[in-house]
Amino acid sequence: MSVPLLPPELADGQLRPRRGDPLARRAGRALRRVFASSPAAETAAVTQAAYAIQQPVTSGRQIAVSSIRGGAGKSTVAALLALTYAHYRSDPVLAVEADPALGTLPHRLGAREVRWSGSDLAQIVDPSMLITDLTGYLLPFAGGGWLLPGSQGSIGTRLDIDTYRVVMTSLRRHFAATVVDCETLPAEVARTALVTTQARVLVTPATPEGVAATRSVLNWIGGLHPGLLPTTVVVLTHPSPDSGVEVRRAAEHLGAGGAAVLPLPYDRHLAAGGAIRTELLGERTREAAARIAAEAMDRAVSREPGRRPHQPTPYPPAQAQAQAQAPAPQGRPSPGQPQPQPQPYPGPPAHQPPAPAAAPPYPAHPQNPGAPGLPATPHTVTPAPSAPAPAPPAPDTPGTTAHHPDPRPDHRSPFDGGPIH
């Protein structure tokens, strides 16, 4: 049976949601855009965040969101991440509520009633199920994402490790990005999620006591494994317009060890509670949510073996021109598979003789399909002599020395002086 999240008298008596920015701030921003705006810089910032969020993944990336205390905005940050990934990515996105004790993630994502929970799905899930079978037990939210609630709003509901393991291992292969709203630390499921996911987000209020408590959590995470801190993002939330701590000093204190520290400004729409409507969020809040989502996804993907961390710099003009002139691939890649980068043209056409001097660069060595392509390395060859070189003696000829070829294979093009097969 479906259970409503709010009683009818409360659902009908909600006030009209307000915009995140007041009228004076919106008017001032409109004037700045007219007289002192930089469209190129704004477009570059949005493009950089979108490129990091939309980067391809070869397997599902899981991001755990937790905090050291309640009321820090943990479920709000988890909902913002899920909405951002669902908006920017074309592959499926999942939000899992691993905080069944009256969690607010379904409220934040606009759900009105709950039927199936994580404990119910763990009893009926089967490895042979397709994503079309699983979505019947999930709730859709804005942007095309899916939500798995933790409970039906009953007090005393708990989530054990076995249930969490069954749900996550069964759903991760169907969704490119999974945001897990965990319990507050030091709950057992929250500690397990922080260690087993590819990236983690710690939410803390921008207060001196919140920063000090989060520093203790970061020290504990760094003691578990040295590779956990570089894949951690700390979000400083502002529950009021006036913050109780300087953001720059808090970032210096919490960033030791490789963790990224990003602020989430005060927003009237978020502070009022209820469902998050992205069109009512303040502009700074939308930009901060995109930066947090990009940083979390970038660190989750960079942990994958064989991949380099995302480079935020845009493509140079030469490489962009080469990509525009590259021929289109014959087949369309499957969802989740990274698209190989186009390589420079290896040389002149077959009907033209090769140039006697410096030849164009040859393409890089073919790589693993799961790894991104590397740019080609320029290589200059010396022109061959006019007279053919004498053939080496056979290895089994008496009185001669066996010829040992170079153990490194020559992958150059025949137009660049390479062997002709």
GUMIMI-467065 format. One record per residue (C-alpha): residue number from 1; x, y, z. Coordinates in nm, 4 decimals. Layout:
+-----+----------+----------+----------+
:   n :       c1 :       c2 :       c3 :
+-----+----------+----------+----------+
: NUM :        X :        Y :        Z :
...
+-----+----------+----------+----------+
END
This chain:
+-----+----------+----------+----------+
:   n :       c1 :       c2 :       c3 :
+-----+----------+----------+----------+
:   1 :   0.0000 :   0.0000 :   0.0000 :
:   2 :   0.1215 :   0.3483 :  -0.0848 :
:   3 :   0.1704 :   0.5755 :   0.2162 :
:   4 :   0.1528 :   0.9571 :   0.1719 :
:   5 :   0.4550 :   1.1466 :   0.2967 :
:   6 :   0.2479 :   1.4329 :   0.4366 :
:   7 :  -0.1055 :   1.4391 :   0.5793 :
:   8 :  -0.3613 :   1.6053 :   0.3503 :
:   9 :  -0.4036 :   1.9056 :   0.5805 :
:  10 :  -0.0283 :   1.9754 :   0.5732 :
:  11 :   0.0108 :   1.9080 :   0.2019 :
:  12 :  -0.2695 :   2.1533 :   0.1172 :
:  13 :  -0.1590 :   2.4146 :   0.3692 :
:  14 :   0.1939 :   2.4690 :   0.2388 :
:  15 :   0.2920 :   2.8237 :   0.1569 :
:  16 :   0.3933 :   2.9278 :  -0.1892 :
:  17 :   0.7656 :   2.8569 :  -0.2346 :
:  18 :   0.9873 :   3.1620 :  -0.2529 :
:  19 :   1.2746 :   3.2313 :  -0.4842 :
:  20 :   1.6225 :   3.1740 :  -0.3527 :
:  21 :   1.7416 :   3.5276 :  -0.4316 :
:  22 :   1.5513 :   3.8343 :  -0.3114 :
:  23 :   1.4209 :   4.0874 :  -0.5611 :
:  24 :   1.7001 :   4.3396 :  -0.4970 :
:  25 :   1.9702 :   4.0842 :  -0.5712 :
:  26 :   1.7995 :   3.9709 :  -0.8909 :
:  27 :   1.7652 :   4.3311 :  -1.0095 :
:  28 :   2.1290 :   4.4065 :  -0.9347 :
:  29 :   2.2410 :   4.0968 :  -1.1204 :
:  30 :   2.0333 :   4.1961 :  -1.4230 :
:  31 :   2.1998 :   4.5393 :  -1.4306 :
:  32 :   2.5482 :   4.3891 :  -1.4005 :
:  33 :   2.4760 :   4.1579 :  -1.6914 :
:  34 :   2.3780 :   4.4529 :  -1.9065 :
:  35 :   2.6685 :   4.6861 :  -1.8269 :
:  36 :   2.9523 :   4.4777 :  -1.6777 :
:  37 :   2.9005 :   4.1222 :  -1.7905 :
:  38 :   3.1481 :   3.8703 :  -1.9316 :
:  39 :   2.9497 :   3.6143 :  -2.1323 :
:  40 :   3.2659 :   3.4312 :  -2.2358 :
:  41 :   3.3741 :   3.3726 :  -1.8756 :
:  42 :   3.0254 :   3.2612 :  -1.7696 :
:  43 :   2.9998 :   3.0217 :  -2.0640 :
:  44 :   3.3448 :   2.8790 :  -1.9924 :
:  45 :   3.2554 :   2.8111 :  -1.6277 :
:  46 :   2.9290 :   2.6379 :  -1.7191 :
:  47 :   3.0979 :   2.4348 :  -1.9931 :
:  48 :   3.3749 :   2.3225 :  -1.7595 :
:  49 :   3.1280 :   2.2001 :  -1.4955 :
:  50 :   2.9094 :   2.0293 :  -1.7549 :
:  51 :   3.2094 :   1.8516 :  -1.9102 :
:  52 :   3.3111 :   1.7102 :  -1.5708 :
:  53 :   2.9564 :   1.5999 :  -1.4868 :
:  54 :   2.8952 :   1.4393 :  -1.8273 :
:  55 :   3.2258 :   1.2539 :  -1.8568 :
:  56 :   3.1706 :   0.8888 :  -1.9541 :
:  57 :   3.2041 :   0.6059 :  -1.7033 :
:  58 :   3.2694 :   0.2380 :  -1.7678 :
:  59 :   3.0829 :   0.1245 :  -1.4557 :
:  60 :   2.8379 :   0.2758 :  -1.2104 :
:  61 :   2.9820 :   0.5501 :  -0.9902 :
:  62 :   2.8495 :   0.5670 :  -0.6325 :
:  63 :   2.8751 :   0.8832 :  -0.4219 :
:  64 :   2.7943 :   0.8689 :  -0.0502 :
:  65 :   2.6678 :   1.1811 :   0.1303 :
:  66 :   2.6944 :   1.1932 :   0.5084 :
:  67 :   2.7588 :   1.4302 :   0.7986 :
:  68 :   2.8703 :   1.4193 :   1.1585 :
:  69 :   2.5475 :   1.5645 :   1.2986 :
:  70 :   2.1851 :   1.6182 :   1.2029 :
:  71 :   2.0564 :   1.9431 :   1.0597 :
:  72 :   2.3689 :   2.0109 :   0.8528 :
:  73 :   2.1833 :   1.9856 :   0.5208 :
:  74 :   2.2912 :   1.6337 :   0.4263 :
:  75 :   1.9676 :   1.5354 :   0.2516 :
:  76 :   1.9515 :   1.8760 :   0.0812 :
:  77 :   2.2987 :   1.8303 :  -0.0684 :
:  78 :   2.2137 :   1.4737 :  -0.1734 :
:  79 :   1.8985 :   1.5974 :  -0.3477 :
:  80 :   2.0911 :   1.8752 :  -0.5239 :
:  81 :   2.3480 :   1.6238 :  -0.6489 :
:  82 :   2.0786 :   1.3862 :  -0.7753 :
:  83 :   1.8914 :   1.6670 :  -0.9533 :
:  84 :   2.2123 :   1.7992 :  -1.1093 :
:  85 :   2.3228 :   1.4582 :  -1.2399 :
:  86 :   1.9748 :   1.3845 :  -1.3744 :
:  87 :   1.9708 :   1.7201 :  -1.5541 :
:  88 :   2.3148 :   1.6982 :  -1.7166 :
:  89 :   2.3546 :   1.3250 :  -1.7833 :
:  90 :   2.1588 :   1.1276 :  -2.0410 :
:  91 :   2.2126 :   0.7882 :  -1.8724 :
:  92 :   2.0081 :   0.6679 :  -1.5707 :
:  93 :   2.0662 :   0.8339 :  -1.2322 :
:  94 :   1.9572 :   0.6864 :  -0.8967 :
:  95 :   1.9127 :   0.8409 :  -0.5518 :
:  96 :   1.9135 :   0.5920 :  -0.2619 :
:  97 :   1.7944 :   0.6862 :   0.0844 :
:  98 :   2.0066 :   0.4941 :   0.3335 :
:  99 :   1.8674 :   0.6998 :   0.6231 :
: 100 :   1.5323 :   0.5312 :   0.6935 :
: 101 :   1.4739 :   0.7039 :   1.0284 :
: 102 :   1.2326 :   0.9712 :   0.9019 :
: 103 :   1.4649 :   1.0854 :   0.6241 :
: 104 :   1.3772 :   1.3908 :   0.4151 :
: 105 :   1.5228 :   1.2900 :   0.0775 :
: 106 :   1.1832 :   1.1919 :  -0.0717 :
: 107 :   1.0408 :   1.5280 :   0.0411 :
: 108 :   1.3309 :   1.7152 :  -0.1184 :
: 109 :   1.2904 :   1.5310 :  -0.4493 :
: 110 :   0.9168 :   1.6039 :  -0.4688 :
: 111 :   0.7737 :   1.2594 :  -0.3865 :
: 112 :   0.4184 :   1.2591 :  -0.2503 :
: 113 :   0.3795 :   0.8957 :  -0.1494 :
: 114 :   0.6020 :   0.5947 :  -0.0847 :
: 115 :   0.5224 :   0.2327 :  -0.1598 :
: 116 :   0.8442 :   0.0298 :  -0.1902 :
: 117 :   1.1488 :   0.0801 :   0.0310 :
: 118 :   1.5036 :  -0.0496 :   0.0210 :
: 119 :   1.4221 :  -0.3349 :   0.2603 :
: 120 :   1.1315 :  -0.4465 :   0.0398 :
: 121 :   1.3406 :  -0.4350 :  -0.2770 :
: 122 :   1.6211 :  -0.6382 :  -0.1173 :
: 123 :   1.3812 :  -0.9306 :  -0.0713 :
: 124 :   1.2592 :  -0.9463 :  -0.4314 :
: 125 :   1.5523 :  -0.8207 :  -0.6381 :
: 126 :   1.7044 :  -1.0741 :  -0.8759 :
: 127 :   2.0260 :  -1.0538 :  -1.0859 :
: 128 :   1.8267 :  -1.1353 :  -1.3997 :
: 129 :   1.6076 :  -0.8246 :  -1.3624 :
: 130 :   1.6408 :  -0.5555 :  -1.6260 :
: 131 :   1.6273 :  -0.1850 :  -1.5556 :
: 132 :   1.2716 :  -0.1773 :  -1.6903 :
: 133 :   1.1771 :  -0.4303 :  -1.4211 :
: 134 :   1.3474 :  -0.2356 :  -1.1425 :
: 135 :   1.1976 :   0.1033 :  -1.2238 :
: 136 :   0.8554 :  -0.0343 :  -1.1320 :
: 137 :   0.9721 :  -0.0336 :  -0.7681 :
: 138 :   1.1310 :   0.3140 :  -0.7852 :
: 139 :   0.9925 :   0.6680 :  -0.7773 :
: 140 :   1.0709 :   0.9109 :  -1.0625 :
: 141 :   1.1797 :   1.2646 :  -0.9841 :
: 142 :   1.2421 :   1.5776 :  -1.1892 :
: 143 :   1.5039 :   1.5498 :  -1.4622 :
: 144 :   1.4521 :   1.1807 :  -1.5368 :
: 145 :   1.6133 :   1.0303 :  -1.2248 :
: 146 :   1.4879 :   0.7558 :  -0.9942 :
: 147 :   1.4498 :   0.7405 :  -0.6166 :
: 148 :   1.4588 :   0.4439 :  -0.3776 :
: 149 :   1.3174 :   0.5517 :  -0.0371 :
: 150 :   1.4518 :   0.4068 :   0.2853 :
: 151 :   1.1171 :   0.3535 :   0.4599 :
: 152 :   0.7537 :   0.4560 :   0.4641 :
: 153 :   0.8085 :   0.7149 :   0.7340 :
: 154 :   0.7699 :   0.4839 :   1.0361 :
: 155 :   0.9706 :   0.5352 :   1.3532 :
: 156 :   1.2193 :   0.2644 :   1.4454 :
: 157 :   1.2900 :   0.1429 :   1.0923 :
: 158 :   1.6503 :   0.0343 :   1.0569 :
: 159 :   1.8705 :  -0.0565 :   0.7606 :
: 160 :   2.1241 :  -0.3340 :   0.8176 :
: 161 :   2.4464 :  -0.3996 :   0.6305 :
: 162 :   2.3160 :  -0.7056 :   0.4436 :
: 163 :   2.0167 :  -0.5165 :   0.3037 :
: 164 :   2.2355 :  -0.2258 :   0.1972 :
: 165 :   2.4847 :  -0.4596 :   0.0282 :
: 166 :   2.2145 :  -0.6471 :  -0.1645 :
: 167 :   2.0492 :  -0.3265 :  -0.2866 :
: 168 :   2.3694 :  -0.1523 :  -0.3941 :
: 169 :   2.5253 :  -0.4527 :  -0.5688 :
: 170 :   2.2001 :  -0.5225 :  -0.7554 :
: 171 :   2.1352 :  -0.1667 :  -0.8756 :
: 172 :   2.4798 :  -0.0232 :  -0.9431 :
: 173 :   2.5220 :  -0.1876 :  -1.2843 :
: 174 :   2.2032 :  -0.0253 :  -1.4163 :
: 175 :   2.2779 :   0.3370 :  -1.3174 :
: 176 :   2.5753 :   0.5464 :  -1.4212 :
: 177 :   2.5569 :   0.7688 :  -1.1105 :
: 178 :   2.4126 :   0.6717 :  -0.7722 :
: 179 :   2.3826 :   0.9230 :  -0.4860 :
: 180 :   2.3463 :   0.7590 :  -0.1430 :
: 181 :   2.1957 :   0.9674 :   0.1376 :
: 182 :   2.3510 :   0.7981 :   0.4428 :
: 183 :   2.2791 :   0.8225 :   0.8118 :
: 184 :   2.4797 :   1.0550 :   1.0292 :
: 185 :   2.8106 :   0.9232 :   1.1517 :
: 186 :   2.9098 :   0.7003 :   1.3241 :
: 187 :   2.6223 :   0.4764 :   1.2072 :
: 188 :   2.7302 :   0.1385 :   1.0710 :
: 189 :   2.5767 :   0.1786 :   0.7247 :
: 190 :   2.7229 :   0.5283 :   0.6920 :
: 191 :   3.0729 :   0.4044 :   0.7790 :
: 192 :   3.0374 :   0.1198 :   0.5288 :
: 193 :   2.9151 :   0.3546 :   0.2546 :
: 194 :   3.2000 :   0.5995 :   0.3062 :
: 195 :   3.4557 :   0.3218 :   0.2548 :
: 196 :   3.2912 :   0.1254 :  -0.0277 :
: 197 :   3.1808 :   0.4075 :  -0.2612 :
: 198 :   3.4011 :   0.5692 :  -0.5250 :
: 199 :   3.3613 :   0.9194 :  -0.3764 :
: 200 :   3.2171 :   1.0687 :  -0.0597 :
: 201 :   3.0684 :   1.4035 :   0.0337 :
: 202 :   3.0821 :   1.5268 :   0.3932 :
: 203 :   2.8323 :   1.8025 :   0.4752 :
: 204 :   2.9085 :   2.0359 :   0.7645 :
: 205 :   2.7589 :   2.3675 :   0.8764 :
: 206 :   2.9865 :   2.6676 :   0.8408 :
: 207 :   3.0370 :   2.6998 :   1.2174 :
: 208 :   3.3527 :   2.6530 :   1.4271 :
: 209 :   3.2198 :   2.3405 :   1.6011 :
: 210 :   3.1022 :   2.1899 :   1.2722 :
: 211 :   3.4410 :   2.2440 :   1.1091 :
: 212 :   3.6252 :   2.0955 :   1.4092 :
: 213 :   3.4034 :   1.7845 :   1.4116 :
: 214 :   3.4469 :   1.7335 :   1.0374 :
: 215 :   3.8249 :   1.7605 :   1.0740 :
: 216 :   3.8089 :   1.4663 :   1.3169 :
: 217 :   3.6084 :   1.2672 :   1.0624 :
: 218 :   3.8645 :   1.3442 :   0.7909 :
: 219 :   4.1463 :   1.2255 :   1.0187 :
: 220 :   3.9572 :   0.8998 :   1.0735 :
: 221 :   3.8978 :   0.8553 :   0.6988 :
: 222 :   4.2639 :   0.9215 :   0.6213 :
: 223 :   4.3675 :   0.6574 :   0.8727 :
: 224 :   4.1574 :   0.3907 :   0.7014 :
: 225 :   4.3243 :   0.4207 :   0.3611 :
: 226 :   4.5468 :   0.6926 :   0.2077 :
: 227 :   4.3378 :   0.6961 :  -0.1117 :
: 228 :   4.0113 :   0.7994 :   0.0562 :
: 229 :   4.0890 :   1.1639 :   0.1288 :
: 230 :   4.1715 :   1.2558 :  -0.2355 :
: 231 :   3.8232 :   1.1297 :  -0.3316 :
: 232 :   3.6414 :   1.3276 :  -0.0591 :
: 233 :   3.4520 :   1.6547 :  -0.0996 :
: 234 :   3.3558 :   1.8682 :   0.2009 :
: 235 :   3.0533 :   2.0977 :   0.1583 :
: 236 :   3.0206 :   2.3986 :   0.3885 :
: 237 :   2.6510 :   2.4811 :   0.4209 :
: 238 :   2.5190 :   2.8159 :   0.5431 :
: 239 :   2.1971 :   2.7740 :   0.7442 :
: 240 :   2.1719 :   3.1533 :   0.7841 :
: 241 :   2.2804 :   3.4518 :   0.5742 :
: 242 :   2.5594 :   3.5363 :   0.8209 :
: 243 :   2.8141 :   3.2565 :   0.8494 :
: 244 :   2.9873 :   3.1922 :   1.1796 :
: 245 :   3.3262 :   3.1054 :   1.0270 :
: 246 :   3.5417 :   3.2403 :   0.7469 :
: 247 :   3.5138 :   3.0109 :   0.4470 :
: 248 :   3.8742 :   3.0530 :   0.3333 :
: 249 :   4.0214 :   2.9580 :   0.6699 :
: 250 :   3.7816 :   2.6663 :   0.7025 :
: 251 :   3.8876 :   2.5441 :   0.3580 :
: 252 :   4.2545 :   2.5614 :   0.4540 :
: 253 :   4.1846 :   2.3702 :   0.7755 :
: 254 :   3.9748 :   2.0968 :   0.6121 :
: 255 :   4.1635 :   2.0671 :   0.2819 :
: 256 :   4.4757 :   1.9128 :   0.4353 :
: 257 :   4.5232 :   1.5637 :   0.2936 :
: 258 :   4.3742 :   1.6215 :  -0.0507 :
: 259 :   4.0036 :   1.6742 :   0.0234 :
: 260 :   3.8186 :   1.9424 :  -0.1729 :
: 261 :   3.6248 :   2.2059 :   0.0228 :
: 262 :   3.3372 :   2.3883 :  -0.1525 :
: 263 :   3.0771 :   2.6248 :  -0.0027 :
: 264 :   2.7007 :   2.6104 :  -0.0522 :
: 265 :   2.5586 :   2.9623 :   0.0049 :
: 266 :   2.2433 :   3.0452 :   0.1928 :
: 267 :   1.9314 :   3.0119 :  -0.0190 :
: 268 :   1.5816 :   3.1125 :   0.0887 :
: 269 :   1.4211 :   2.8413 :  -0.1223 :
: 270 :   1.6319 :   2.5671 :   0.0397 :
: 271 :   1.5875 :   2.7080 :   0.3892 :
: 272 :   1.2064 :   2.6910 :   0.3596 :
: 273 :   1.2095 :   2.3104 :   0.3175 :
: 274 :   0.9841 :   2.1057 :   0.0934 :
: 275 :   1.0452 :   1.9961 :  -0.2628 :
: 276 :   1.3405 :   2.1575 :  -0.4412 :
: 277 :   1.2444 :   2.3420 :  -0.7575 :
: 278 :   1.5576 :   2.4203 :  -0.9523 :
: 279 :   1.4016 :   2.7155 :  -1.1340 :
: 280 :   1.3508 :   2.8906 :  -0.7966 :
: 281 :   1.7048 :   2.8401 :  -0.6710 :
: 282 :   1.9396 :   3.1345 :  -0.6501 :
: 283 :   2.1981 :   3.1712 :  -0.9225 :
: 284 :   2.4891 :   3.1275 :  -0.6821 :
: 285 :   2.3215 :   2.8150 :  -0.5420 :
: 286 :   2.2870 :   2.6612 :  -0.8880 :
: 287 :   2.6491 :   2.7385 :  -0.9678 :
: 288 :   2.7656 :   2.5934 :  -0.6351 :
: 289 :   2.5581 :   2.2762 :  -0.6877 :
: 290 :   2.7121 :   2.2296 :  -1.0330 :
: 291 :   3.0644 :   2.2737 :  -0.8934 :
: 292 :   3.0004 :   2.0244 :  -0.6132 :
: 293 :   2.8524 :   1.7687 :  -0.8546 :
: 294 :   3.1400 :   1.8147 :  -1.0999 :
: 295 :   3.4032 :   1.7782 :  -0.8271 :
: 296 :   3.2398 :   1.4665 :  -0.6815 :
: 297 :   3.2032 :   1.2995 :  -1.0224 :
: 298 :   3.5564 :   1.3955 :  -1.1239 :
: 299 :   3.7038 :   1.2369 :  -0.8121 :
: 300 :   3.4828 :   0.9289 :  -0.8446 :
: 301 :   3.5973 :   0.8688 :  -1.2032 :
: 302 :   3.9662 :   0.9438 :  -1.1399 :
: 303 :   3.9779 :   0.6549 :  -0.8914 :
: 304 :   3.9108 :   0.4104 :  -1.1762 :
: 305 :   4.2285 :   0.2198 :  -1.2788 :
: 306 :   4.3784 :   0.3248 :  -1.6084 :
: 307 :   4.2191 :   0.6680 :  -1.6160 :
: 308 :   4.3699 :   1.0050 :  -1.5515 :
: 309 :   4.1945 :   1.2721 :  -1.3475 :
: 310 :   3.9765 :   1.5128 :  -1.5402 :
: 311 :   4.1595 :   1.8125 :  -1.6792 :
: 312 :   3.9337 :   2.1168 :  -1.6458 :
: 313 :   4.1131 :   2.3112 :  -1.9205 :
: 314 :   3.9206 :   2.3211 :  -2.2482 :
: 315 :   4.0495 :   2.1713 :  -2.5685 :
: 316 :   4.3122 :   2.3808 :  -2.7520 :
: 317 :   4.2067 :   2.5289 :  -3.0857 :
: 318 :   4.4239 :   2.2868 :  -3.2856 :
: 319 :   4.2756 :   1.9813 :  -3.1208 :
: 320 :   3.9221 :   2.1187 :  -3.1483 :
: 321 :   3.9776 :   2.1783 :  -3.5206 :
: 322 :   4.1124 :   1.8240 :  -3.5605 :
: 323 :   3.8044 :   1.6881 :  -3.3865 :
: 324 :   3.5740 :   1.8882 :  -3.6133 :
: 325 :   3.7499 :   1.7539 :  -3.9251 :
: 326 :   3.7718 :   1.3938 :  -3.8049 :
: 327 :   3.5393 :   1.1466 :  -3.9829 :
: 328 :   3.2336 :   1.0270 :  -3.7931 :
: 329 :   3.2533 :   0.6763 :  -3.6410 :
: 330 :   3.0747 :   0.3960 :  -3.8181 :
: 331 :   2.8972 :   0.2576 :  -3.5107 :
: 332 :   2.7416 :   0.4306 :  -3.2146 :
: 333 :   2.9114 :   0.3455 :  -2.8803 :
: 334 :   2.7073 :   0.1731 :  -2.6168 :
: 335 :   2.5849 :   0.3737 :  -2.3143 :
: 336 :   2.8531 :   0.4171 :  -2.0479 :
: 337 :   3.1418 :   0.3410 :  -2.2869 :
: 338 :   3.3941 :   0.6293 :  -2.3206 :
: 339 :   3.4274 :   0.7681 :  -2.6708 :
: 340 :   3.7840 :   0.7571 :  -2.8073 :
: 341 :   3.9471 :   1.0873 :  -2.8882 :
: 342 :   4.0166 :   1.1440 :  -3.2602 :
: 343 :   4.3831 :   1.1221 :  -3.3564 :
: 344 :   4.5664 :   1.3378 :  -3.6124 :
: 345 :   4.5765 :   1.2143 :  -3.9707 :
: 346 :   4.8804 :   0.9849 :  -4.0045 :
: 347 :   5.0132 :   1.1210 :  -4.3327 :
: 348 :   4.9429 :   1.2037 :  -4.6974 :
: 349 :   4.7071 :   0.9908 :  -4.9094 :
: 350 :   4.8236 :   0.6638 :  -5.0564 :
: 351 :   4.8543 :   0.7961 :  -5.4116 :
: 352 :   5.1082 :   1.0652 :  -5.3118 :
: 353 :   5.4758 :   0.9852 :  -5.2448 :
: 354 :   5.6015 :   1.0480 :  -4.8933 :
: 355 :   5.7873 :   1.3679 :  -4.8184 :
: 356 :   6.1664 :   1.3234 :  -4.8050 :
: 357 :   6.2034 :   1.5436 :  -4.4958 :
: 358 :   6.0246 :   1.5821 :  -4.1641 :
: 359 :   5.7087 :   1.3766 :  -4.1840 :
: 360 :   5.3847 :   1.4579 :  -4.0011 :
: 361 :   5.3334 :   1.3021 :  -3.6566 :
: 362 :   5.2057 :   0.9493 :  -3.6410 :
: 363 :   4.9092 :   0.8481 :  -3.4257 :
: 364 :   4.9554 :   0.7339 :  -3.0699 :
: 365 :   4.9658 :   0.3705 :  -2.9698 :
: 366 :   4.6145 :   0.2180 :  -2.9562 :
: 367 :   4.4963 :   0.1932 :  -2.5998 :
: 368 :   4.2531 :  -0.0023 :  -2.3919 :
: 369 :   3.8928 :   0.0799 :  -2.4861 :
: 370 :   3.8227 :   0.1574 :  -2.1208 :
: 371 :   4.0925 :   0.4242 :  -2.1036 :
: 372 :   4.0756 :   0.7662 :  -2.2669 :
: 373 :   4.2876 :   0.8346 :  -2.5717 :
: 374 :   4.6184 :   1.0150 :  -2.5317 :
: 375 :   4.7353 :   1.2842 :  -2.7694 :
: 376 :   4.9751 :   1.1845 :  -3.0421 :
: 377 :   5.3476 :   1.2320 :  -2.9865 :
: 378 :   5.5355 :   1.4108 :  -3.2646 :
: 379 :   5.8048 :   1.1960 :  -3.4212 :
: 380 :   6.0646 :   1.2944 :  -3.6802 :
: 381 :   6.2355 :   1.0313 :  -3.8938 :
: 382 :   6.5523 :   1.0471 :  -4.0991 :
: 383 :   6.5050 :   0.9879 :  -4.4735 :
: 384 :   6.6213 :   0.6509 :  -4.5939 :
: 385 :   6.9424 :   0.6357 :  -4.8066 :
: 386 :   6.9132 :   0.6048 :  -5.1813 :
: 387 :   7.0962 :   0.2698 :  -5.1975 :
: 388 :   6.9239 :  -0.0242 :  -5.0302 :
: 389 :   7.0975 :  -0.1563 :  -4.7224 :
: 390 :   7.2386 :  -0.5119 :  -4.7452 :
: 391 :   7.0228 :  -0.7795 :  -4.5928 :
: 392 :   7.1472 :  -0.9195 :  -4.2592 :
: 393 :   7.2882 :  -1.2735 :  -4.2651 :
: 394 :   7.0702 :  -1.5609 :  -4.1645 :
: 395 :   7.0936 :  -1.6540 :  -3.7974 :
: 396 :   7.1823 :  -2.0175 :  -3.8672 :
: 397 :   7.4764 :  -1.9344 :  -4.1028 :
: 398 :   7.8077 :  -2.0636 :  -3.9575 :
: 399 :   8.0425 :  -1.7918 :  -3.8388 :
: 400 :   7.7785 :  -1.5220 :  -3.8196 :
: 401 :   7.6000 :  -1.3574 :  -3.5307 :
: 402 :   7.2228 :  -1.3808 :  -3.4971 :
: 403 :   7.0364 :  -1.0598 :  -3.5619 :
: 404 :   6.8264 :  -0.9497 :  -3.2661 :
: 405 :   6.5487 :  -0.7109 :  -3.3697 :
: 406 :   6.4365 :  -0.4258 :  -3.1506 :
: 407 :   6.2053 :  -0.5739 :  -2.8837 :
: 408 :   5.9815 :  -0.2669 :  -2.9039 :
: 409 :   5.7311 :  -0.2995 :  -3.1922 :
: 410 :   5.7366 :  -0.0301 :  -3.4571 :
: 411 :   5.3837 :   0.1096 :  -3.4897 :
: 412 :   5.4717 :   0.3921 :  -3.7254 :
: 413 :   5.2960 :   0.4401 :  -4.0512 :
: 414 :   5.4790 :   0.3370 :  -4.3742 :
: 415 :   5.4552 :   0.7047 :  -4.4749 :
: 416 :   5.6649 :   0.7943 :  -4.1702 :
: 417 :   5.9443 :   0.5454 :  -4.2294 :
: 418 :   5.7783 :   0.2504 :  -4.0570 :
: 419 :   5.7836 :  -0.1103 :  -4.1831 :
: 420 :   5.5558 :  -0.2245 :  -4.4633 :
: 421 :   5.3552 :  -0.5302 :  -4.3617 :
+-----+----------+----------+----------+
END
